[in-house]
């Protein structure tokens, strides 16, 4: 049994690849707020128990739904702040394990552009991203694969480069995620050895992301390849339940589309999906997601208020 990968507790909201997120090369204008609801559905039947790929009739198909709010605020053209908080629902189609549901983690990001320059026929941009997430509720982490998260507090550091020629682009990034230890409702547990404590040491993680495609004001379409590697941990033992500190590695491929209609330029409609090509101690999940975002210009409102004051 394995956990649906790429939940916010693990890698900090990589759900939507488009719409001014922490892992794309899109920036909001100064004093602009883009916010909206998002939805994701993921399911898997086959999974990797260590390197052994199998299924489990006591689980059937495990599904995870994520409903949340995500937003971006432009402090300046070079500095954006992002936030998100999801409600997660898990379910198994067979067996006796009950699904879980609840508010998961709050995620905050700072996205900065320290360098941008014309290079050859295109524009080269360097990004620096920092992130933090922490649980908003006291959900149970030690009930995989039904848990809604891993209950760690995380610190993220990412370097990202983007190169765009006309409407074609390529973006690459590397991320390191520090994860805090967690406490579980047991006084002892076994990994590769016996531990007489309720504290679990969580291994850190690294991710690598490559995306390429077409980018214009009204349409963005991209293909995405992502690799997630746990820097430590251990394999699920044969016919056993997974444990929060398991090694969870996965390579996924997917596509994303963002459309901004000309008649409502403040509106963005986002959709996409990805599939696990290869993994270790994770489910071979197919994930689809969608979101609607609306951008508000707070600078315009401030300007209008100033003009009214001057009139008075």
N, C-alpha and C positions, 0 to 999 in steps of 0.2 A: 504494500500500500504506500502510495506516495502523495505528496501535497501538490496541488496546483501551483506551478511556479509563477514567478514574476508578479506576485502580489505586492502591494505597497510596503508591507512590513519587511520585505526582502530587499528590494532595490528602489524603493522610494518613487512610487508613481510613474512607472514607465508605460502605463496603460495606453495612453493616446500619443501617437508619434507626431501629431500635428496640432496646431493651435497654441502656439507660444508655450511649449512645455520646457522642462528642464533639459531635454535631450535633443532638441532641434535647433536650427540656426535662425529662428525667427525672433525678432525683438519688437516689443510694443513701443509706440511713440511716448514721449514725455507726458506725464499726467493723464495717461489713458488707462482705463480699467477694462479688462476683458474677462468676463465671468460667465459660467453656465453649467448646466447639468451634464453628467456623463454616465454612460452605462456600458458594462462589459459582461460578457458571458463566456465562460470557459468550461470545457468538459474533456474528460479522458477516460478510457477504459483500460488501455495498456499502459504499463509503467515499467521503469527500470528498478529492480531490486539489486542495488549495486550496479553491475554491468549486465545482469540477466534481465532480459525483457520478458514480461509475463502479464497475465491478467489475474483477476481474483473474483470468483463468483460470489463471494460474501460481500463484495462492494458493488459489483455491476459497473455502472457509469457514475463517476464522481463529477459533480458540476459545481461551479462557483459563479455567483452573480455579484457584481460590484456596482453600486449606485452611489454617486457622489457629486460633490460640487468642486469645481476647479477654477482658479482665477489667476490672472497676471496683472501686475500694476507696473507701469513705466515710470520709475523715479526719474530717469532720463533716457535718452536714446541709447546710451551705453550701459545702463544699469536697470535691470528688471527684478521684481520680487514676485515669486510664485507661491501659491498655497493650494492645498487640497485635503479633503477629508472624505473617505468612503464608508458606506454601509455595506457589509459583506454578508452573503447568505451561501452556505454550503449544503450539499445534499448528496446522498448516495442512493442509487436506484434499487439496490438489493441489500440484504443483510439487516443487521440489528443496530448499526451505528446511527445515532441521531445527528442530523445536520445542526450546524450552529449558525447564529446570526447576531449581528450587532455592529455598532460603530467601531471602526478599527483604529487607524492611526492618523494623526495630524502631520502633514508634511509641509515644510517650508524650504524655499530655495532662493538663492541670490545668483543672478546670471549677469555676467559682466563682459564687456567687449574691450579688452585692453589694446587691441591692435587691428587695424583694417587698412588695406592698401591695394591699389590696382597692381596686378601682377600679370604680365602678358596680356591676353585678351580678356581676362576676367578679374574678379575681385576676391582677394584672399582675406579671410577673417579668422581671428583667434578669439576663443571664448574661454573664460574661467568660471566654473560653477561650483558653488558650495551648497550643501543641503543638510537638513536635520529632520528627523521624524521621531515621534514618540507616541505610545499608546494613549488613546483618549478614554478607554474603558478597561476594566479588569477582566478581559476575556481570557479564556483558557488556551494556553499555547501547547500544552502537553496532551493533545487529543488529535493528532494528525492521523488521517488526512482531513478530518472534519473541522479543525481549528480555523478561525478566520484570519489568523496571523501568528507571528512568532513572538510578539510582545517584547521585542528588543527596542531600545532607543538607538538610533543610527546617525552617524556623521558621514557625509559623502563629500568627496573631492573629485572633480572631473575637469579634464582638459579636452577641448574640442576645437577642431579646425574645419573651416568650410571654404570651398572654392566654387564660384559660380561664373559661368561664361554664358552671356545672354540669359536664356531661361533654363539652362542645364546646370546641375550642381552635384557635388559630392561632399558628404560630411562624414568625418570620422571622429570618434571619441574614445577615451579610456577613463575608467572610473574605479576609485577605491572606496569601499564601504566599510567603515569601522562599526562593529555591532557590540552593544553592551551585553553583559551576562544577564540571564533571567533566573527567576525563581519559579519552581513548580510545586504542585501539591503532593509531593512525595518527600520523605526524609532520606531516601536512598534510591539509586538507580544504577543500571549497568550499561556501559557503552562498549569499550573493549576491555574495561576493567571495572571493578566495583567502586562506586562513589557514595560515601555516607554523608550526604548533604542534600539540601533542596536547591542549591545553586548550580546552574548549568553554564559552563563556559562556551560561549558562542563564537565560532570561527568567523573571521572577516571574509569579505567577498571582493571580487574584481569583475568588472564587465567591460566588454569591448563592443562598440557599435559602429556599423557602417551603413550609410544610407545614400542613395543616389536617385535622381529623377528630374522632374520638371517643376520649376517654380516661377509663378507669375503672381500678379496682384489678386487675380480672381480664381486661380486654380493652382494647387500644389498636388503632385502625384509622385509617390516615391516607393522604392523597394528597400527593405530593411533587413539586415543580417545582424543578429545579436548573439554574443556569447557571454554566459554567466558562469563563473567558477568560484566555488567555495574554497577558501584557503585553509583547509584543514577539515576536521570532522571525520566521520566514519560511515561505512555502508550500512544500510538496513540489513539485519540478519534474516536468514531464510524464514519465511512465513511469519515474520514479526511485524509489529506496527512500526512506522517511522518515528523518529525522535527529533526534537527541535535542532539538535546540533549535528544531525546527519550532514554529510557532504551532499550538496545539491548543485549539480552542474547541468547546463543545458545550452544547446545551440538552436536558435529559432530563426525562421525566415518569415517575412510578411510584407504586406503592402498597406499604405495609408493614402487617403485622399482628403483634401480640404478644399471646399468650394465657398467662395464669397460672391453672392449675387450682386450684379451691378446696380439693381434697383434698391438694394438694402446693403450698402457697403459696410455697415456696422455688424452685420450678421455673418457668422461662419458655421458651416455645416461640415462635420468631420466624421469619417468612418474608416475602418480598417480591420485587419486581422493578422494573426500569425500562427505558426504551427511549429511544434517542437520536432526538429529533425533528428536530434541525438541528445541523450541525456544520461544522467546517473542519479539514482534515487529521486527521480521526478516522474510525473505523469507525462505521457505523450499527448499534450493538450492542444486542442484547437481553440483559439480565442478570437472572438469578434467584439468590436466595440464601436460606439457611436456617441456623438456629443453635439450640442448646439451652444455656441458662444455668442455673446453680444458685447460690443465694445462701446464704452462710454467715455466721452472726452470731458474729464473733470476740469481741465484748463479752460475750456470754453465757458463752463458754468462760472468759474471764478472771474473770468474776464467780464462776463455779463453782469455779475454782481457788482464789480467795481464800477462799471459804467453807470449802473443805477445809483450807486452812492454818490458818484460825481454829479449826476443830474440833480440829486437832492441838494 
